[in-house]
Amino acid sequence: MRIARFSIDGNVAFGAVEGDSPDSLVLDIIKGIPYADFELSGTKVPLKKVRLLPPVLPNKVVAIGRNYAEHAAELGNEVPDAPITFFKPTTSVIGSGDAIEYPSFSDDLHHEAELAVVIGRMCREVPRERVKDVIFGYTCANDVTARDVQQREKQWARAKGFDTSCPLGPWVETDVDPGNLAIQATVNGEQRQLGRTSDMIRSIEDLVVHITEAMTMLPGDVILTGTPAGVGPLHVGDEVAVTIEGIGTLTNKVIKRG
């Protein structure tokens, strides 16, 4: 099931996305919240008449660095002995169709297409065999990065945590096997990144176990699983799209900040 979060006439709701072709997609409004048992209301609205919002409002976004060997190599880095984890704040999260604001303190903004894991229940110290039980679904993400700032500052907080640096969407897919999905990024229709989730150095199970050893994850929290090779620059006016097989396409335009 595809679960979207949207606004219409000033109201915010969750809905199940139904249909196949872009012009025929409709939302069946959900009664309640999707992390618990819910019912479909039967009230349907065309997707084109609503504004899609970030599909979740995470308490935290935990991101993983250098989880694809070719990406680590393209930036001149070694594969780390343990997963590199960092946070992106909730203020960095935007939805599909929202604008990425080019930060004033950077001259080298990059796209990073990623598979995002959405947590569905409160969990801590999750054993490997229970990982699937705590996952709500998956969505597309773009770990937008101020590469020059990342390279000159020891911490990645500003480089990867600035406002609008975490596009998520367009919805959460709850019924997909994430083990071997094609993931790509295009800029103005030109392909930049193309990889498969099977190329991850550490699996989703590895990452959930590793992260929850240290912290409690809450419903709606997000894990970014790393990016394949091919990252590159973004400029004001560019349109960047992240497409993941079986999930959908996340599209954002880059604008000048302020």
Backbone hydrogen bonds in HBPLUS format (Angstrom, degrees):
<---DONOR---> <-ACCEPTOR-->    atom                        ^
c    i                          cat <-CA-CA->   ^        H-A-AA   ^      H-
h    n   atom  resd res      DA  || num        DHA   H-A  angle D-A-AA Bond
n    s   type  num  typ     dist DA aas  dist angle  dist       angle   num
A0174-THR N   A0001-MET O   2.83 MM 173  5.30 168.5  1.85 152.4 156.1     1
A0017-VAL N   A0002-ARG O   2.79 MM  15  5.27 164.0  1.82 148.7 154.4     2
A0003-ILE N   A0172-VAL O   2.76 MM 169  5.08 162.6  1.79 150.0 154.0     3
A0172-VAL N   A0003-ILE O   2.87 MM 169  5.08 170.5  1.88 143.2 144.9     4
A0004-ALA N   A0015-GLY O   2.85 MM  11  5.37 167.5  1.87 165.0 165.9     5
A0015-GLY N   A0004-ALA O   2.87 MM  11  5.37 152.9  1.94 149.9 155.3     6
A0053-LEU N   A0005-ARG O   2.86 MM  48  5.45 172.6  1.86 145.7 144.3     7
A0006-PHE N   A0013-ALA O   2.89 MM   7  5.64 166.0  1.91 166.7 171.4     8
A0013-ALA N   A0006-PHE O   2.93 MM   7  5.64 158.5  1.98 157.3 163.7     9
A0007-SER N   A0051-ARG O   2.95 MM  44  5.34 152.3  2.03 145.5 154.5    10
A0051-ARG N   A0007-SER O   3.09 MM  44  5.34 172.7  2.10 156.4 158.7    11
A0008-ILE N   A0011-ASN O   2.84 MM   3  5.31 150.2  1.92 147.4 157.2    12
A0011-ASN N   A0008-ILE O   2.97 MM   3  5.31 165.7  1.99 116.4 120.8    13
A0030-ILE N   A0014-PHE O   2.86 MM  16  5.54 178.0  1.86 142.8 143.0    14
A0016-ALA N   A0028-ASP O   2.93 MM  12  5.10 159.9  1.97 138.5 137.5    15
A0028-ASP N   A0016-ALA O   2.93 MM  12  5.10 163.3  1.96 141.6 145.2    16
A0018-GLU N   A0026-VAL O   2.82 MM   8  5.32 166.5  1.84 159.5 163.0    17
A0026-VAL N   A0018-GLU O   2.94 MM   8  5.32 158.1  1.99 148.1 155.2    18
A0024-SER N   A0021-SER O   2.95 MM   3  5.46 152.3  2.03 117.8 126.4    19
A0047-LEU N   A0025-LEU O   2.95 MM  22  5.55 176.5  1.95 134.5 135.6    20
A0027-LEU N   A0045-VAL O   2.75 MM  18  5.26 160.3  1.79 152.0 158.2    21
A0045-VAL N   A0027-LEU O   2.94 MM  18  5.26 150.4  2.03 139.5 147.8    22
A0029-ILE N   A0043-THR O   2.98 MM  14  5.78 163.9  2.01 170.6 166.1    23
A0041-SER N   A0029-ILE O   2.80 MM  12  5.56 169.0  1.81 170.2 174.0    24
A0031-LYS N   A0039-GLU O   2.80 MM   8  5.35 177.2  1.80 170.6 170.7    25
A0049-LYS N   A0046-PRO O   3.02 MM   3  5.53 161.6  2.06 114.8 120.8    26
A0050-VAL N   A0047-LEU O   3.18 MM   3  5.59 170.3  2.19 117.1 119.1    27
A0222-VAL N   A0060-LYS O   3.24 MM 162  6.64 166.1  2.26 155.5 159.8    28
A0088-LYS N   A0061-VAL O   3.02 MM  27  5.27 154.1  2.09 144.5 150.3    29
A0062-VAL N   A0222-VAL O   2.88 MM 160  6.28 159.6  1.92 166.4 164.1    30
A0224-LEU N   A0062-VAL O   2.91 MM 162  6.29 152.7  1.98 139.1 147.9    31
A0063-ALA N   A0086-PHE O   2.75 MM  23  5.29 171.9  1.75 166.3 166.9    32
A0086-PHE N   A0063-ALA O   2.98 MM  23  5.29 147.0  2.09 142.5 148.7    33
A0064-ILE N   A0224-LEU O   2.98 MM 160  5.95 131.5  2.23 135.0 148.7    34
A0065-GLY N   A0084-ILE O   2.83 MM  19  5.07 157.5  1.88 139.9 147.3    35
A0201-ILE N   A0067-ASN O   2.70 MM 134  5.22 162.5  1.73 147.8 152.0    36
A0071-HIS N   A0068-TYR O   3.14 MM   3  5.44 123.4  2.48 103.5 117.4    37
A0072-ALA N   A0068-TYR O   3.08 MM   4  6.42 162.9  2.11 157.8 162.8    38
A0073-ALA N   A0069-ALA O   2.98 MM   4  6.22 157.5  2.03 149.0 155.3    39
A0074-GLU N   A0070-GLU O   2.96 MM   4  6.14 151.5  2.05 142.3 149.3    40
A0077-ASN N   A0072-ALA O   2.76 MM   5  4.93 161.5  1.80 154.1 148.8    41
A0076-GLY N   A0073-ALA O   2.92 MM   3  4.89 162.0  1.95 107.2 111.9    42
A0092-SER N   A0089-PRO O   2.94 MM   3  5.51 163.0  1.97 116.6 122.1    43
A0093-VAL N   A0090-THR O   3.16 MM   3  5.53 162.4  2.19 112.1 117.4    44
A0166-CYS N   A0092-SER O   2.78 MM  74  5.12 145.3  1.90 146.2 135.4    45
A0094-ILE N   A0166-CYS O   3.29 MM  72  6.18 151.5  2.37 117.4 119.5    46
A0168-LEU N   A0094-ILE O   2.91 MM  74  6.23 154.0  1.98 155.5 159.7    47
A0098-ASP N   A0095-GLY O   3.14 MM   3  5.54 161.4  2.17 125.4 129.6    48
A0097-GLY N   A0251-THR O   2.72 MM 154  5.68 157.9  1.76 175.3 176.7    49
A0100-ILE N   A0253-LYS O   2.87 MM 153  6.04 159.8  1.91 148.3 155.0    50
A0255-ILE N   A0100-ILE O   2.86 MM 155  6.13 162.6  1.89 159.4 163.5    51
A0102-TYR N   A0255-ILE O   2.86 MM 153  6.06 175.8  1.87 173.9 173.1    52
A0106-SER N   A0103-PRO O   3.37 MM   3  5.77 161.0  2.41 117.5 116.8    53
A0147-ARG N   A0108-ASP O   2.81 MM  39  5.60 131.5  2.05 166.3 166.6    54
A0234-LEU N   A0109-LEU O   2.69 MM 125  5.41 139.4  1.85 148.7 150.6    55
A0110-HIS N   A0145-THR O   2.79 MM  35  5.19 158.3  1.83 150.4 158.0    56
A0145-THR N   A0110-HIS O   3.02 MM  35  5.19 163.7  2.05 143.8 149.2    57
A0111-HIS N   A0232-GLY O   3.16 MM 121  6.05 147.1  2.27 160.8 167.1    58
A0143-ASP N   A0112-GLU O   2.87 MM  31  4.98 151.4  1.95 149.7 145.7    59
A0114-GLU N   A0141-ALA O   2.92 MM  27  5.05 155.9  1.98 145.5 141.8    60
A0141-ALA N   A0114-GLU O   2.95 MM  27  5.05 139.7  2.11 159.8 157.2    61
A0225-THR N   A0115-LEU O   3.21 MM 110  5.85 164.5  2.23 163.9 168.5    62
A0116-ALA N   A0139-THR O   2.87 MM  23  5.16 164.7  1.89 165.1 160.1    63
A0139-THR N   A0116-ALA O   2.99 MM  23  5.16 155.9  2.05 138.6 145.6    64
A0117-VAL N   A0223-ILE O   2.82 MM 106  5.01 165.8  1.84 150.1 153.6    65
A0223-ILE N   A0117-VAL O   2.88 MM 106  5.01 155.0  1.94 143.5 151.4    66
A0118-VAL N   A0137-GLY O   2.88 MM  19  5.32 171.8  1.89 153.3 150.5    67
A0136-PHE N   A0118-VAL O   2.77 MM  18  5.53 153.1  1.84 148.1 156.5    68
A0137-GLY N   A0118-VAL O   3.36 MM  19  5.32 157.6  2.41 135.9 138.5    69
A0119-ILE N   A0221-ASP O   2.88 MM 102  5.37 173.1  1.88 160.4 162.8    70
A0220-GLY N   A0119-ILE O   2.82 MM 101  5.41 175.0  1.82 150.7 149.0    71
A0120-GLY N   A0134-VAL O   2.81 MM  14  5.48 172.7  1.81 143.0 145.6    72
A0123-CYS N   A0217-MET O   2.90 MM  94  5.36 152.9  1.97 148.6 155.1    73
A0217-MET N   A0123-CYS O   2.88 MM  94  5.36 160.3  1.92 159.4 162.9    74
A0125-GLU N   A0212-THR O   2.78 MM  87  4.82 160.9  1.81 119.2 120.4    75
A0130-ARG N   A0127-PRO O   2.87 MM   3  5.46 159.8  1.91 121.1 128.0    76
A0131-VAL N   A0128-ARG O   3.30 MM   3  5.44 170.4  2.31 110.2 113.0    77
A0133-ASP N   A0130-ARG O   2.98 MM   3  5.31 133.4  2.20 107.0 120.0    78
A0134-VAL N   A0131-VAL O   3.05 MM   3  5.61 151.7  2.13 115.5 123.0    79
A0138-TYR N   A0173-GLU O   2.94 MM  35  5.29 154.4  2.01 133.7 140.4    80
A0173-GLU N   A0138-TYR O   2.81 MM  35  5.29 169.3  1.82 157.7 156.4    81
A0140-CYS N   A0169-GLY O   3.23 MM  29  5.35 142.2  2.38 130.7 139.2    82
A0169-GLY N   A0140-CYS O   3.06 MM  29  5.35 149.5  2.16 144.6 147.0    83
A0142-ASN N   A0167-PRO O   3.13 MM  25  5.40 141.6  2.28 148.5 150.3    84
A0144-VAL N   A0142-ASN O   2.93 MM   2  5.54 130.1  2.18 106.2  91.2    85
A0144-VAL N   A0165-SER O   3.10 MM  21  4.82 129.3  2.37 141.2 147.3    86
A0146-ALA N   A0159-ALA O   2.85 MM  13  4.69 167.9  1.87 138.1 142.3    87
A0149-VAL N   A0146-ALA O   3.11 MM   3  5.45 120.0  2.48 104.7 118.9    88
A0150-GLN N   A0146-ALA O   2.93 MM   4  6.21 157.7  1.98 155.2 162.6    89
A0151-GLN N   A0147-ARG O   3.01 MM   4  6.21 151.3  2.10 146.9 153.6    90
A0152-ARG N   A0148-ASP O   3.21 MM   4  6.40 140.4  2.38 138.2 147.4    91
A0153-GLU N   A0149-VAL O   2.99 MM   4  5.91 139.5  2.16 151.8 159.5    92
A0160-LYS N   A0156-TRP O   2.97 MM   4  5.87 151.7  2.05 156.9 160.0    93
A0161-GLY N   A0157-ALA O   2.82 MM   4  5.17 122.4  2.15 133.8 145.8    94
A0165-SER N   A0162-PHE O   3.10 MM   3  5.65 144.8  2.23 147.5 144.8    95
A0197-THR N   A0181-LEU O   2.86 MM  16  5.28 151.7  1.94 141.0 149.7    96
A0245-GLU N   A0182-ALA O   2.91 MM  63  5.22 164.9  1.93 153.4 158.5    97
A0183-ILE N   A0195-GLY O   2.87 MM  12  5.34 161.4  1.91 142.5 143.3    98
A0195-GLY N   A0183-ILE O   2.88 MM  12  5.34 157.0  1.94 153.7 161.5    99
A0184-GLN N   A0243-THR O   2.95 MM  59  5.39 160.6  1.98 155.7 161.9   100
A0243-THR N   A0184-GLN O   2.95 MM  59  5.39 159.9  1.99 147.9 154.6   101
A0185-ALA N   A0193-GLN O   3.02 MM   8  4.86 148.1  2.13 120.2 124.9   102
A0192-ARG N   A0185-ALA O   2.78 MM   7  5.55 174.9  1.78 159.0 157.7   103
A0193-GLN N   A0185-ALA O   3.19 MM   8  4.86 161.9  2.22 129.2 134.6   104
A0186-THR N   A0241-ALA O   2.88 MM  55  5.25 154.8  1.95 147.9 156.3   105
A0241-ALA N   A0186-THR O   2.89 MM  55  5.25 160.8  1.93 150.1 155.2   106
A0187-VAL N   A0190-GLU O   2.88 MM   3  5.22 154.8  1.94 141.8 144.5   107
A0190-GLU N   A0187-VAL O   3.05 MM   3  5.22 166.1  2.07 113.1 115.3   108
A0188-ASN N   A0239-GLU O   2.78 MM  51  5.13 166.5  1.79 156.9 157.9   109
A0199-ASP N   A0196-ARG O   2.93 MM   3  5.66 166.1  1.95 120.7 125.3   110
A0200-MET N   A0197-THR O   3.16 MM   3  5.66 165.8  2.18 116.1 117.8   111
A0207-LEU N   A0203-SER O   3.00 MM   4  6.34 158.6  2.04 151.4 156.8   112
A0208-VAL N   A0204-ILE O   2.94 MM   4  6.15 167.9  1.96 158.4 160.6   113
A0209-VAL N   A0205-GLU O   3.06 MM   4  6.16 169.3  2.07 152.8 156.1   114
A0210-HIS N   A0206-ASP O   2.94 MM   4  6.08 163.5  1.97 148.3 153.4   115
A0211-ILE N   A0207-LEU O   2.89 MM   4  6.01 169.8  1.90 156.2 158.4   116
A0212-THR N   A0208-VAL O   2.97 MM   4  5.96 168.1  1.99 150.5 154.5   117
A0213-GLU N   A0209-VAL O   3.15 MM   4  6.21 122.5  2.49 139.8 151.7   118
A0214-ALA N   A0211-ILE O   3.01 MM   3  5.67 150.4  2.10 114.4 122.2   119
A0215-MET N   A0211-ILE O   3.18 MM   4  6.42 148.7  2.28 144.2 153.6   120
A0221-ASP N   A0218-LEU O   2.90 MM   3  5.51 163.7  1.93 142.9 144.6   121
A0238-ASP N   A0235-HIS O   2.97 MM   3  5.61 164.6  2.00 142.5 144.1   122
A0237-GLY N   A0254-VAL O   2.78 MM  17  5.35 171.8  1.78 140.7 143.6   123
A0254-VAL N   A0238-ASP O   2.82 MM  16  5.42 160.9  1.86 161.1 166.0   124
A0240-VAL N   A0252-ASN O   2.83 MM  12  5.52 156.9  1.88 174.0 171.5   125
A0252-ASN N   A0240-VAL O   2.96 MM  12  5.52 160.7  2.00 158.0 164.4   126
A0242-VAL N   A0250-LEU O   2.80 MM   8  5.08 157.4  1.85 147.9 154.8   127
A0250-LEU N   A0242-VAL O   2.79 MM   8  5.08 163.7  1.81 151.1 154.8   128
A0244-ILE N   A0248-GLY O   3.07 MM   4  5.77 159.0  2.12 163.5 167.8   129
A0247-ILE N   A0244-ILE O   2.98 MM   3  5.54 158.5  2.03 140.2 141.3   130
A0248-GLY N   A0244-ILE O   3.24 MM   4  5.77 150.5  2.33 146.9 155.6   131
